[in-house]
Amino acid sequence: MSNQYEKLVEQKARLKQKIEREDFKLRQSKYYESRQDRKDRSRRLIQKGALLEKYFQADTLSVEQTEELLKIFAGYVNAHKPNKFKNDQPNNN
Protein backbone atom coordinates (compact mmCIF):
# COMPACT_ATOMS: atom_id res chain seq x y z
CA MET A 1 0.00 0.00 0.00
CA SER A 2 2.79 2.46 0.86
CA ASN A 3 4.53 1.67 -2.45
CA GLN A 4 1.40 2.71 -4.38
CA TYR A 5 1.12 5.82 -2.21
CA GLU A 6 4.74 6.75 -2.93
CA LYS A 7 4.12 6.32 -6.67
CA LEU A 8 1.10 8.61 -6.46
CA VAL A 9 3.10 11.22 -4.53
CA GLU A 10 5.86 11.08 -7.16
CA GLN A 11 3.29 11.33 -9.96
CA LYS A 12 1.71 14.33 -8.23
CA ALA A 13 5.11 16.01 -7.95
CA ARG A 14 5.85 15.39 -11.66
CA LEU A 15 2.44 16.76 -12.66
CA LYS A 16 2.94 19.81 -10.47
CA GLN A 17 6.31 20.49 -12.13
CA LYS A 18 4.74 20.05 -15.57
CA ILE A 19 1.97 22.49 -14.68
CA GLU A 20 4.55 25.00 -13.43
CA ARG A 21 6.56 24.67 -16.68
CA GLU A 22 3.46 25.11 -18.82
CA ASP A 23 2.36 28.09 -16.74
CA PHE A 24 5.80 29.65 -17.16
CA LYS A 25 5.69 29.11 -20.93
CA LEU A 26 2.25 30.71 -21.09
CA ARG A 27 3.38 33.74 -19.08
CA GLN A 28 6.46 34.09 -21.28
CA SER A 29 4.42 33.97 -24.50
CA LYS A 30 2.01 36.60 -23.16
CA TYR A 31 4.97 38.79 -22.15
CA TYR A 32 6.55 38.56 -25.60
CA GLU A 33 3.20 39.13 -27.29
CA SER A 34 2.56 42.32 -25.29
CA ARG A 35 6.16 43.36 -25.87
CA GLN A 36 5.68 42.92 -29.62
CA ASP A 37 2.47 44.97 -29.47
CA ARG A 38 4.40 47.79 -27.77
CA LYS A 39 7.18 47.56 -30.34
CA ASP A 40 4.65 47.68 -33.18
CA ARG A 41 2.92 50.71 -31.65
CA SER A 42 6.24 52.49 -31.11
CA ARG A 43 7.23 51.84 -34.72
CA ARG A 44 3.87 53.11 -35.98
CA LEU A 45 4.13 56.28 -33.86
CA ILE A 46 7.64 56.96 -35.12
CA GLN A 47 6.54 56.51 -38.73
CA LYS A 48 3.54 58.82 -38.27
CA GLY A 49 5.68 61.40 -36.52
CA ALA A 50 8.14 61.32 -39.42
CA LEU A 51 5.28 61.86 -41.88
CA LEU A 52 3.98 64.76 -39.78
CA GLU A 53 7.42 66.39 -39.82
CA LYS A 54 7.77 65.79 -43.55
CA TYR A 55 4.41 67.11 -44.76
CA PHE A 56 3.94 69.91 -42.21
CA GLN A 57 7.63 70.82 -42.10
CA ALA A 58 7.33 70.47 -38.33
CA ASP A 59 10.80 69.17 -37.54
CA THR A 60 11.77 72.44 -35.82
CA LEU A 61 8.54 72.74 -33.80
CA SER A 62 8.34 71.74 -30.15
CA VAL A 63 5.81 69.14 -29.03
CA GLU A 64 3.55 71.93 -27.75
CA GLN A 65 3.82 73.86 -31.02
CA THR A 66 3.08 70.73 -33.03
CA GLU A 67 0.00 70.08 -30.95
CA GLU A 68 -1.16 73.67 -31.44
CA LEU A 69 -0.68 73.32 -35.21
CA LEU A 70 -2.64 70.08 -35.28
CA LYS A 71 -5.46 71.59 -33.21
CA ILE A 72 -5.81 74.37 -35.78
CA PHE A 73 -6.43 71.91 -38.61
CA ALA A 74 -8.07 68.99 -36.74
CA GLY A 75 -11.65 70.21 -37.13
CA TYR A 76 -11.32 70.78 -40.85
CA VAL A 77 -9.47 67.52 -41.52
CA ASN A 78 -11.93 65.43 -39.48
CA ALA A 79 -14.94 67.08 -41.13
CA HIS A 80 -13.58 66.47 -44.63
CA LYS A 81 -11.94 63.10 -44.10
CA PRO A 82 -12.91 60.50 -46.74
CA ASN A 83 -14.96 57.60 -45.40
CA LYS A 84 -12.13 55.14 -45.98
CA PHE A 85 -10.04 57.00 -43.36
CA LYS A 86 -12.72 57.27 -40.67
CA ASN A 87 -12.40 55.24 -37.44
CA ASP A 88 -15.48 53.07 -38.05
CA GLN A 89 -13.77 51.47 -41.04
CA PRO A 90 -11.64 48.33 -40.54
CA ASN A 91 -7.88 48.81 -40.56
CA ASN A 92 -6.05 47.75 -43.67
CA ASN A 93 -2.72 47.10 -41.88
Gaussian input, Z-matrix of N, CA and C with variables (Angstrom, degrees):
# hf/3-21g

backbone

0 1
 N
 C     1     B1
 C     2     B2     1     A1
 N     3     B3     2     A2     1     D1
 C     4     B4     3     A3     2     D2
 C     5     B5     4     A4     3     D3
 N     6     B6     5     A5     4     D4
 C     7     B7     6     A6     5     D5
 C     8     B8     7     A7     6     D6
 N     9     B9     8     A8     7     D7
 C    10    B10     9     A9     8     D8
 C    11    B11    10    A10     9     D9
 N    12    B12    11    A11    10    D10
 C    13    B13    12    A12    11    D11
 C    14    B14    13    A13    12    D12
 N    15    B15    14    A14    13    D13
 C    16    B16    15    A15    14    D14
 C    17    B17    16    A16    15    D15
 N    18    B18    17    A17    16    D16
 C    19    B19    18    A18    17    D17
 C    20    B20    19    A19    18    D18
 N    21    B21    20    A20    19    D19
 C    22    B22    21    A21    20    D20
 C    23    B23    22    A22    21    D21
 N    24    B24    23    A23    22    D22
 C    25    B25    24    A24    23    D23
 C    26    B26    25    A25    24    D24
 N    27    B27    26    A26    25    D25
 C    28    B28    27    A27    26    D26
 C    29    B29    28    A28    27    D27
 N    30    B30    29    A29    28    D28
 C    31    B31    30    A30    29    D29
 C    32    B32    31    A31    30    D30
 N    33    B33    32    A32    31    D31
 C    34    B34    33    A33    32    D32
 C    35    B35    34    A34    33    D33
 N    36    B36    35    A35    34    D34
 C    37    B37    36    A36    35    D35
 C    38    B38    37    A37    36    D36
 N    39    B39    38    A38    37    D37
 C    40    B40    39    A39    38    D38
 C    41    B41    40    A40    39    D39
 N    42    B42    41    A41    40    D40
 C    43    B43    42    A42    41    D41
 C    44    B44    43    A43    42    D42
 N    45    B45    44    A44    43    D43
 C    46    B46    45    A45    44    D44
 C    47    B47    46    A46    45    D45
 N    48    B48    47    A47    46    D46
 C    49    B49    48    A48    47    D47
 C    50    B50    49    A49    48    D48
 N    51    B51    50    A50    49    D49
 C    52    B52    51    A51    50    D50
 C    53    B53    52    A52    51    D51
 N    54    B54    53    A53    52    D52
 C    55    B55    54    A54    53    D53
 C    56    B56    55    A55    54    D54
 N    57    B57    56    A56    55    D55
 C    58    B58    57    A57    56    D56
 C    59    B59    58    A58    57    D57
 N    60    B60    59    A59    58    D58
 C    61    B61    60    A60    59    D59
 C    62    B62    61    A61    60    D60
 N    63    B63    62    A62    61    D61
 C    64    B64    63    A63    62    D62
 C    65    B65    64    A64    63    D63
 N    66    B66    65    A65    64    D64
 C    67    B67    66    A66    65    D65
 C    68    B68    67    A67    66    D66
 N    69    B69    68    A68    67    D67
 C    70    B70    69    A69    68    D68
 C    71    B71    70    A70    69    D69
 N    72    B72    71    A71    70    D70
 C    73    B73    72    A72    71    D71
 C    74    B74    73    A73    72    D72
 N    75    B75    74    A74    73    D73
 C    76    B76    75    A75    74    D74
 C    77    B77    76    A76    75    D75
 N    78    B78    77    A77    76    D76
 C    79    B79    78    A78    77    D77
 C    80    B80    79    A79    78    D78
 N    81    B81    80    A80    79    D79
 C    82    B82    81    A81    80    D80
 C    83    B83    82    A82    81    D81
 N    84    B84    83    A83    82    D82
 C    85    B85    84    A84    83    D83
 C    86    B86    85    A85    84    D84
 N    87    B87    86    A86    85    D85
 C    88    B88    87    A87    86    D86
 C    89    B89    88    A88    87    D87
 N    90    B90    89    A89    88    D88
 C    91    B91    90    A90    89    D89
 C    92    B92    91    A91    90    D90
 N    93    B93    92    A92    91    D91
 C    94    B94    93    A93    92    D92
 C    95    B95    94    A94    93    D93
 N    96    B96    95    A95    94    D94
 C    97    B97    96    A96    95    D95
 C    98    B98    97    A97    96    D96
 N    99    B99    98    A98    97    D97
 C   100   B100    99    A99    98    D98
 C   101   B101   100   A100    99    D99
 N   102   B102   101   A101   100   D100
 C   103   B103   102   A102   101   D101
 C   104   B104   103   A103   102   D102
 N   105   B105   104   A104   103   D103
 C   106   B106   105   A105   104   D104
 C   107   B107   106   A106   105   D105
 N   108   B108   107   A107   106   D106
 C   109   B109   108   A108   107   D107
 C   110   B110   109   A109   108   D108
 N   111   B111   110   A110   109   D109
 C   112   B112   111   A111   110   D110
 C   113   B113   112   A112   111   D111
 N   114   B114   113   A113   112   D112
 C   115   B115   114   A114   113   D113
 C   116   B116   115   A115   114   D114
 N   117   B117   116   A116   115   D115
 C   118   B118   117   A117   116   D116
 C   119   B119   118   A118   117   D117
 N   120   B120   119   A119   118   D118
 C   121   B121   120   A120   119   D119
 C   122   B122   121   A121   120   D120
 N   123   B123   122   A122   121   D121
 C   124   B124   123   A123   122   D122
 C   125   B125   124   A124   123   D123
 N   126   B126   125   A125   124   D124
 C   127   B127   126   A126   125   D125
 C   128   B128   127   A127   126   D126
 N   129   B129   128   A128   127   D127
 C   130   B130   129   A129   128   D128
 C   131   B131   130   A130   129   D129
 N   132   B132   131   A131   130   D130
 C   133   B133   132   A132   131   D131
 C   134   B134   133   A133   132   D132
 N   135   B135   134   A134   133   D133
 C   136   B136   135   A135   134   D134
 C   137   B137   136   A136   135   D135
 N   138   B138   137   A137   136   D136
 C   139   B139   138   A138   137   D137
 C   140   B140   139   A139   138   D138
 N   141   B141   140   A140   139   D139
 C   142   B142   141   A141   140   D140
 C   143   B143   142   A142   141   D141
 N   144   B144   143   A143   142   D142
 C   145   B145   144   A144   143   D143
 C   146   B146   145   A145   144   D144
 N   147   B147   146   A146   145   D145
 C   148   B148   147   A147   146   D146
 C   149   B149   148   A148   147   D147
 N   150   B150   149   A149   148   D148
 C   151   B151   150   A150   149   D149
 C   152   B152   151   A151   150   D150
 N   153   B153   152   A152   151   D151
 C   154   B154   153   A153   152   D152
 C   155   B155   154   A154   153   D153
 N   156   B156   155   A155   154   D154
 C   157   B157   156   A156   155   D155
 C   158   B158   157   A157   156   D156
 N   159   B159   158   A158   157   D157
 C   160   B160   159   A159   158   D158
 C   161   B161   160   A160   159   D159
 N   162   B162   161   A161   160   D160
 C   163   B163   162   A162   161   D161
 C   164   B164   163   A163   162   D162
 N   165   B165   164   A164   163   D163
 C   166   B166   165   A165   164   D164
 C   167   B167   166   A166   165   D165
 N   168   B168   167   A167   166   D166
 C   169   B169   168   A168   167   D167
 C   170   B170   169   A169   168   D168
 N   171   B171   170   A170   169   D169
 C   172   B172   171   A171   170   D170
 C   173   B173   172   A172   171   D171
 N   174   B174   173   A173   172   D172
 C   175   B175   174   A174   173   D173
 C   176   B176   175   A175   174   D174
 N   177   B177   176   A176   175   D175
 C   178   B178   177   A177   176   D176
 C   179   B179   178   A178   177   D177
 N   180   B180   179   A179   178   D178
 C   181   B181   180   A180   179   D179
 C   182   B182   181   A181   180   D180
 N   183   B183   182   A182   181   D181
 C   184   B184   183   A183   182   D182
 C   185   B185   184   A184   183   D183
 N   186   B186   185   A185   184   D184
 C   187   B187   186   A186   185   D185
 C   188   B188   187   A187   186   D186
 N   189   B189   188   A188   187   D187
 C   190   B190   189   A189   188   D188
 C   191   B191   190   A190   189   D189
 N   192   B192   191   A191   190   D190
 C   193   B193   192   A192   191   D191
 C   194   B194   193   A193   192   D192
 N   195   B195   194   A194   193   D193
 C   196   B196   195   A195   194   D194
 C   197   B197   196   A196   195   D195
 N   198   B198   197   A197   196   D196
 C   199   B199   198   A198   197   D197
 C   200   B200   199   A199   198   D198
 N   201   B201   200   A200   199   D199
 C   202   B202   201   A201   200   D200
 C   203   B203   202   A202   201   D201
 N   204   B204   203   A203   202   D202
 C   205   B205   204   A204   203   D203
 C   206   B206   205   A205   204   D204
 N   207   B207   206   A206   205   D205
 C   208   B208   207   A207   206   D206
 C   209   B209   208   A208   207   D207
 N   210   B210   209   A209   208   D208
 C   211   B211   210   A210   209   D209
 C   212   B212   211   A211   210   D210
 N   213   B213   212   A212   211   D211
 C   214   B214   213   A213   212   D212
 C   215   B215   214   A214   213   D213
 N   216   B216   215   A215   214   D214
 C   217   B217   216   A216   215   D215
 C   218   B218   217   A217   216   D216
 N   219   B219   218   A218   217   D217
 C   220   B220   219   A219   218   D218
 C   221   B221   220   A220   219   D219
 N   222   B222   221   A221   220   D220
 C   223   B223   222   A222   221   D221
 C   224   B224   223   A223   222   D222
 N   225   B225   224   A224   223   D223
 C   226   B226   225   A225   224   D224
 C   227   B227   226   A226   225   D225
 N   228   B228   227   A227   226   D226
 C   229   B229   228   A228   227   D227
 C   230   B230   229   A229   228   D228
 N   231   B231   230   A230   229   D229
 C   232   B232   231   A231   230   D230
 C   233   B233   232   A232   231   D231
 N   234   B234   233   A233   232   D232
 C   235   B235   234   A234   233   D233
 C   236   B236   235   A235   234   D234
 N   237   B237   236   A236   235   D235
 C   238   B238   237   A237   236   D236
 C   239   B239   238   A238   237   D237
 N   240   B240   239   A239   238   D238
 C   241   B241   240   A240   239   D239
 C   242   B242   241   A241   240   D240
 N   243   B243   242   A242   241   D241
 C   244   B244   243   A243   242   D242
 C   245   B245   244   A244   243   D243
 N   246   B246   245   A245   244   D244
 C   247   B247   246   A246   245   D245
 C   248   B248   247   A247   246   D246
 N   249   B249   248   A248   247   D247
 C   250   B250   249   A249   248   D248
 C   251   B251   250   A250   249   D249
 N   252   B252   251   A251   250   D250
 C   253   B253   252   A252   251   D251
 C   254   B254   253   A253   252   D252
 N   255   B255   254   A254   253   D253
 C   256   B256   255   A255   254   D254
 C   257   B257   256   A256   255   D255
 N   258   B258   257   A257   256   D256
 C   259   B259   258   A258   257   D257
 C   260   B260   259   A259   258   D258
 N   261   B261   260   A260   259   D259
 C   262   B262   261   A261   260   D260
 C   263   B263   262   A262   261   D261
 N   264   B264   263   A263   262   D262
 C   265   B265   264   A264   263   D263
 C   266   B266   265   A265   264   D264
 N   267   B267   266   A266   265   D265
 C   268   B268   267   A267   266   D266
 C   269   B269   268   A268   267   D267
 N   270   B270   269   A269   268   D268
 C   271   B271   270   A270   269   D269
 C   272   B272   271   A271   270   D270
 N   273   B273   272   A272   271   D271
 C   274   B274   273   A273   272   D272
 C   275   B275   274   A274   273   D273
 N   276   B276   275   A275   274   D274
 C   277   B277   276   A276   275   D275
 C   278   B278   277   A277   276   D276

   B1=1.4387
   B2=1.5255
   B3=1.3385
   B4=1.4604
   B5=1.5304
   B6=1.3462
   B7=1.4557
   B8=1.5253
   B9=1.3103
   B10=1.4674
   B11=1.5345
   B12=1.2875
   B13=1.4643
   B14=1.5302
   B15=1.3364
   B16=1.4657
   B17=1.5262
   B18=1.3463
   B19=1.4608
   B20=1.5271
   B21=1.3163
   B22=1.4666
   B23=1.5309
   B24=1.3252
   B25=1.4577
   B26=1.5287
   B27=1.3418
   B28=1.4642
   B29=1.5342
   B30=1.3374
   B31=1.4601
   B32=1.5362
   B33=1.3155
   B34=1.4708
   B35=1.5211
   B36=1.3214
   B37=1.4655
   B38=1.5298
   B39=1.3405
   B40=1.4651
   B41=1.5266
   B42=1.3288
   B43=1.4626
   B44=1.5313
   B45=1.3226
   B46=1.4585
   B47=1.5233
   B48=1.3282
   B49=1.4643
   B50=1.5286
   B51=1.3286
   B52=1.4642
   B53=1.5271
   B54=1.3181
   B55=1.4620
   B56=1.5214
   B57=1.3188
   B58=1.4653
   B59=1.5278
   B60=1.3445
   B61=1.4748
   B62=1.5238
   B63=1.3275
   B64=1.4594
   B65=1.5303
   B66=1.3183
   B67=1.4682
   B68=1.5255
   B69=1.3170
   B70=1.4613
   B71=1.5284
   B72=1.3308
   B73=1.4632
   B74=1.5273
   B75=1.3100
   B76=1.4633
   B77=1.5238
   B78=1.3402
   B79=1.4667
   B80=1.5184
   B81=1.3350
   B82=1.4642
   B83=1.5220
   B84=1.3250
   B85=1.4687
   B86=1.5223
   B87=1.3267
   B88=1.4681
   B89=1.5254
   B90=1.3334
   B91=1.4631
   B92=1.5228
   B93=1.3294
   B94=1.4624
   B95=1.5239
   B96=1.3243
   B97=1.4655
   B98=1.5302
   B99=1.3382
   B100=1.4633
   B101=1.5231
   B102=1.3053
   B103=1.4669
   B104=1.5274
   B105=1.3226
   B106=1.4578
   B107=1.5232
   B108=1.3347
   B109=1.4618
   B110=1.5245
   B111=1.3250
   B112=1.4708
   B113=1.5247
   B114=1.3244
   B115=1.4608
   B116=1.5299
   B117=1.3235
   B118=1.4621
   B119=1.5230
   B120=1.3379
   B121=1.4618
   B122=1.5235
   B123=1.3194
   B124=1.4641
   B125=1.5243
   B126=1.3045
   B127=1.4731
   B128=1.5177
   B129=1.3265
   B130=1.4633
   B131=1.5310
   B132=1.3342
   B133=1.4633
   B134=1.5231
   B135=1.2986
   B136=1.4634
   B137=1.5256
   B138=1.3262
   B139=1.4617
   B140=1.5284
   B141=1.3390
   B142=1.4613
   B143=1.5212
   B144=1.3147
   B145=1.4559
   B146=1.5221
   B147=1.3190
   B148=1.4672
   B149=1.5298
   B150=1.3284
   B151=1.4671
   B152=1.5264
   B153=1.3249
   B154=1.4634
   B155=1.5245
   B156=1.3219
   B157=1.4616
   B158=1.5288
   B159=1.3236
   B160=1.4530
   B161=1.5305
   B162=1.3230
   B163=1.4625
   B164=1.5264
   B165=1.3116
   B166=1.4593
   B167=1.5312
   B168=1.3059
   B169=1.4591
   B170=1.5348
   B171=1.3242
   B172=1.4586
   B173=1.5219
   B174=1.3149
   B175=1.4603
   B176=1.5251
   B177=1.3254
   B178=1.4739
   B179=1.5207
   B180=1.3405
   B181=1.4626
   B182=1.5243
   B183=1.3206
   B184=1.4687
   B185=1.5317
   B186=1.3126
   B187=1.4609
   B188=1.5282
   B189=1.3194
   B190=1.4636
   B191=1.5253
   B192=1.3297
   B193=1.4612
   B194=1.5297
   B195=1.3078
   B196=1.4608
   B197=1.5178
   B198=1.3241
   B199=1.4589
   B200=1.5282
   B201=1.3107
   B202=1.4579
   B203=1.5339
   B204=1.3238
   B205=1.4580
   B206=1.5305
   B207=1.3116
   B208=1.4658
   B209=1.5227
   B210=1.3186
   B211=1.4676
   B212=1.5235
   B213=1.3293
   B214=1.4580
   B215=1.5285
   B216=1.3208
   B217=1.4610
   B218=1.5283
   B219=1.3184
   B220=1.4680
   B221=1.5279
   B222=1.3157
   B223=1.4643
   B224=1.5195
   B225=1.3100
   B226=1.4665
   B227=1.5271
   B228=1.3243
   B229=1.4723
   B230=1.5223
   B231=1.3341
   B232=1.4644
   B233=1.5180
   B234=1.3258
   B235=1.4674
   B236=1.5246
   B237=1.3150
   B238=1.4638
   B239=1.5270
   B240=1.2904
   B241=1.4648
   B242=1.5348
   B243=1.3361
   B244=1.4668
   B245=1.5294
   B246=1.3154
   B247=1.4691
   B248=1.5258
   B249=1.3222
   B250=1.4697
   B251=1.5285
   B252=1.3366
   B253=1.4639
   B254=1.5149
   B255=1.3187
   B256=1.4632
   B257=1.5246
   B258=1.3408
   B259=1.4661
   B260=1.5232
   B261=1.3368
   B262=1.4662
   B263=1.5186
   B264=1.3315
   B265=1.4415
   B266=1.5241
   B267=1.3456
   B268=1.4697
   B269=1.5076
   B270=1.3380
   B271=1.4586
   B272=1.5153
   B273=1.2975
   B274=1.4611
   B275=1.5182
   B276=1.3333
   B277=1.4788
   B278=1.4867
   A1=110.93
   A2=117.67
   A3=120.08
   A4=111.00
   A5=117.03
   A6=120.84
   A7=110.37
   A8=117.12
   A9=122.52
   A10=109.24
   A11=116.81
   A12=121.64
   A13=110.46
   A14=115.97
   A15=120.21
   A16=111.17
   A17=116.69
   A18=120.45
   A19=110.99
   A20=116.28
   A21=119.82
   A22=111.46
   A23=116.83
   A24=121.09
   A25=109.77
   A26=116.48
   A27=120.49
   A28=111.03
   A29=115.75
   A30=120.34
   A31=110.33
   A32=116.21
   A33=120.62
   A34=110.33
   A35=117.15
   A36=121.66
   A37=110.65
   A38=117.25
   A39=120.66
   A40=111.04
   A41=116.77
   A42=120.39
   A43=111.26
   A44=115.67
   A45=119.44
   A46=110.03
   A47=117.71
   A48=121.35
   A49=110.92
   A50=116.39
   A51=120.24
   A52=110.21
   A53=116.88
   A54=121.09
   A55=110.31
   A56=116.76
   A57=120.97
   A58=111.08
   A59=117.43
   A60=120.27
   A61=111.00
   A62=116.49
   A63=120.57
   A64=111.02
   A65=116.06
   A66=120.05
   A67=110.55
   A68=116.85
   A69=121.47
   A70=110.41
   A71=117.02
   A72=120.82
   A73=110.86
   A74=117.01
   A75=121.46
   A76=111.04
   A77=116.68
   A78=120.06
   A79=111.08
   A80=116.56
   A81=120.57
   A82=110.79
   A83=117.58
   A84=119.82
   A85=110.62
   A86=117.84
   A87=120.74
   A88=110.38
   A89=117.15
   A90=121.26
   A91=109.95
   A92=116.59
   A93=119.55
   A94=111.55
   A95=116.58
   A96=119.97
   A97=110.43
   A98=117.19
   A99=119.62
   A100=109.97
   A101=116.91
   A102=121.04
   A103=109.98
   A104=116.71
   A105=121.04
   A106=110.06
   A107=117.71
   A108=121.19
   A109=110.10
   A110=116.73
   A111=120.43
   A112=110.78
   A113=116.53
   A114=120.18
   A115=110.37
   A116=116.63
   A117=120.89
   A118=110.72
   A119=116.98
   A120=120.80
   A121=110.59
   A122=117.21
   A123=120.64
   A124=110.44
   A125=116.51
   A126=120.92
   A127=110.47
   A128=116.93
   A129=121.70
   A130=110.91
   A131=117.05
   A132=120.48
   A133=111.70
   A134=117.16
   A135=121.08
   A136=110.21
   A137=116.54
   A138=119.94
   A139=111.40
   A140=117.16
   A141=120.26
   A142=110.94
   A143=116.82
   A144=120.28
   A145=111.20
   A146=116.75
   A147=121.08
   A148=110.14
   A149=116.78
   A150=119.92
   A151=111.08
   A152=116.91
   A153=120.86
   A154=109.94
   A155=117.17
   A156=120.59
   A157=111.20
   A158=116.89
   A159=120.92
   A160=111.69
   A161=117.19
   A162=120.53
   A163=113.88
   A164=118.56
   A165=121.53
   A166=111.73
   A167=116.71
   A168=122.84
   A169=109.52
   A170=114.47
   A171=121.65
   A172=113.27
   A173=117.63
   A174=119.58
   A175=113.13
   A176=118.18
   A177=120.17
   A178=112.54
   A179=117.34
   A180=120.54
   A181=110.94
   A182=115.76
   A183=120.18
   A184=108.35
   A185=116.11
   A186=120.49
   A187=109.81
   A188=116.93
   A189=121.25
   A190=110.77
   A191=117.08
   A192=120.59
   A193=110.79
   A194=116.77
   A195=120.71
   A196=110.06
   A197=116.40
   A198=119.68
   A199=110.27
   A200=117.61
   A201=121.42
   A202=110.33
   A203=116.97
   A204=121.78
   A205=110.95
   A206=116.38
   A207=120.27
   A208=111.58
   A209=117.34
   A210=120.63
   A211=111.13
   A212=116.48
   A213=120.62
   A214=110.75
   A215=116.84
   A216=120.85
   A217=114.44
   A218=118.67
   A219=122.01
   A220=112.27
   A221=117.36
   A222=120.40
   A223=112.01
   A224=115.81
   A225=120.65
   A226=111.00
   A227=115.93
   A228=120.30
   A229=110.53
   A230=117.75
   A231=120.38
   A232=112.25
   A233=117.38
   A234=120.91
   A235=111.70
   A236=117.45
   A237=121.07
   A238=113.49
   A239=116.15
   A240=121.25
   A241=109.52
   A242=118.32
   A243=120.32
   A244=110.74
   A245=115.84
   A246=121.14
   A247=112.73
   A248=116.97
   A249=118.45
   A250=112.53
   A251=118.20
   A252=121.50
   A253=113.11
   A254=117.89
   A255=120.49
   A256=110.22
   A257=116.64
   A258=122.96
   A259=114.41
   A260=118.63
   A261=119.31
   A262=112.77
   A263=117.58
   A264=122.09
   A265=109.53
   A266=118.56
   A267=119.31
   A268=110.69
   A269=115.24
   A270=121.85
   A271=110.29
   A272=116.31
   A273=120.85
   A274=111.44
   A275=117.56
   A276=121.63
   A277=111.26
   D1=-42.19
   D2=-178.51
   D3=-68.82
   D4=-30.20
   D5=177.57
   D6=-63.66
   D7=-43.47
   D8=178.62
   D9=-65.91
   D10=-39.67
   D11=178.36
   D12=-62.76
   D13=-44.04
   D14=178.95
   D15=-62.54
   D16=-39.99
   D17=177.22
   D18=-62.48
   D19=-41.33
   D20=179.02
   D21=-65.89
   D22=-39.01
   D23=178.02
   D24=-63.88
   D25=-44.09
   D26=177.86
   D27=-62.59
   D28=-43.34
   D29=179.06
   D30=-62.26
   D31=-40.54
   D32=178.05
   D33=-62.28
   D34=-42.59
   D35=179.59
   D36=-63.95
   D37=-43.05
   D38=178.11
   D39=-63.18
   D40=-42.74
   D41=179.54
   D42=-65.45
   D43=-38.10
   D44=178.37
   D45=-63.98
   D46=-42.94
   D47=177.67
   D48=-63.12
   D49=-40.31
   D50=179.30
   D51=-64.27
   D52=-42.40
   D53=178.01
   D54=-61.92
   D55=-42.98
   D56=179.02
   D57=-62.91
   D58=-40.92
   D59=178.24
   D60=-64.86
   D61=-44.07
   D62=179.98
   D63=-65.53
   D64=-39.18
   D65=177.19
   D66=-63.55
   D67=-41.74
   D68=177.89
   D69=-62.09
   D70=-45.75
   D71=178.64
   D72=-59.87
   D73=-41.87
   D74=179.59
   D75=-63.82
   D76=-44.73
   D77=178.38
   D78=-63.27
   D79=-39.92
   D80=178.77
   D81=-63.48
   D82=-44.49
   D83=-178.40
   D84=-65.21
   D85=-38.20
   D86=177.22
   D87=-66.08
   D88=-38.33
   D89=178.49
   D90=-62.44
   D91=-48.32
   D92=-178.08
   D93=-68.13
   D94=-33.59
   D95=177.40
   D96=-64.96
   D97=-45.91
   D98=179.63
   D99=-68.69
   D100=-33.63
   D101=177.03
   D102=-64.17
   D103=-41.70
   D104=179.15
   D105=-66.08
   D106=-39.14
   D107=177.20
   D108=-60.08
   D109=-43.00
   D110=178.93
   D111=-65.08
   D112=-41.12
   D113=179.03
   D114=-63.94
   D115=-42.22
   D116=178.84
   D117=-62.75
   D118=-43.27
   D119=179.25
   D120=-64.86
   D121=-43.09
   D122=178.86
   D123=-60.64
   D124=-44.09
   D125=178.97
   D126=-61.30
   D127=-45.64
   D128=179.80
   D129=-61.37
   D130=-43.64
   D131=179.22
   D132=-64.01
   D133=-39.63
   D134=178.08
   D135=-64.34
   D136=-44.11
   D137=179.33
   D138=-63.05
   D139=-43.34
   D140=179.62
   D141=-66.87
   D142=-38.81
   D143=177.24
   D144=-62.45
   D145=-39.38
   D146=178.46
   D147=-64.84
   D148=-40.23
   D149=177.60
   D150=-65.95
   D151=-39.84
   D152=177.23
   D153=-59.88
   D154=-47.33
   D155=179.40
   D156=-62.84
   D157=-38.84
   D158=-177.89
   D159=-67.14
   D160=-52.85
   D161=-172.39
   D162=-82.05
   D163=-25.14
   D164=178.11
   D165=-104.45
   D166=4.46
   D167=-176.88
   D168=46.04
   D169=51.88
   D170=-173.02
   D171=-102.75
   D172=14.06
   D173=-175.56
   D174=-66.63
   D175=-20.67
   D176=178.98
   D177=-97.35
   D178=-3.93
   D179=-178.96
   D180=-82.67
   D181=147.88
   D182=173.86
   D183=-75.10
   D184=171.36
   D185=177.40
   D186=-60.05
   D187=-42.77
   D188=-179.26
   D189=-64.66
   D190=-41.63
   D191=179.26
   D192=-67.04
   D193=-38.67
   D194=178.31
   D195=-63.21
   D196=-43.04
   D197=178.54
   D198=-62.65
   D199=-42.96
   D200=179.19
   D201=-60.54
   D202=-43.82
   D203=177.61
   D204=-60.21
   D205=-45.54
   D206=-179.72
   D207=-65.49
   D208=-37.78
   D209=177.96
   D210=-61.34
   D211=-36.89
   D212=-179.63
   D213=-60.43
   D214=-41.66
   D215=-174.10
   D216=-98.51
   D217=-9.09
   D218=-173.79
   D219=-58.89
   D220=-46.71
   D221=-178.58
   D222=-59.17
   D223=-47.45
   D224=-179.67
   D225=-63.30
   D226=-49.17
   D227=-177.44
   D228=-61.11
   D229=-46.36
   D230=-178.84
   D231=-66.00
   D232=-33.84
   D233=179.59
   D234=-72.67
   D235=-27.97
   D236=-176.14
   D237=-111.57
   D238=14.66
   D239=-178.62
   D240=-71.12
   D241=130.72
   D242=176.03
   D243=-61.20
   D244=149.94
   D245=-177.27
   D246=-54.01
   D247=-34.93
   D248=-176.79
   D249=-67.32
   D250=-13.38
   D251=178.87
   D252=-106.00
   D253=3.60
   D254=-179.58
   D255=-80.75
   D256=154.29
   D257=-173.98
   D258=-61.45
   D259=-27.39
   D260=-176.40
   D261=-78.38
   D262=-0.68
   D263=176.97
   D264=-91.21
   D265=145.28
   D266=177.89
   D267=-65.69
   D268=149.61
   D269=178.22
   D270=-71.81
   D271=141.82
   D272=176.93
   D273=-105.50
   D274=33.28
   D275=-179.65
   D276=-83.93

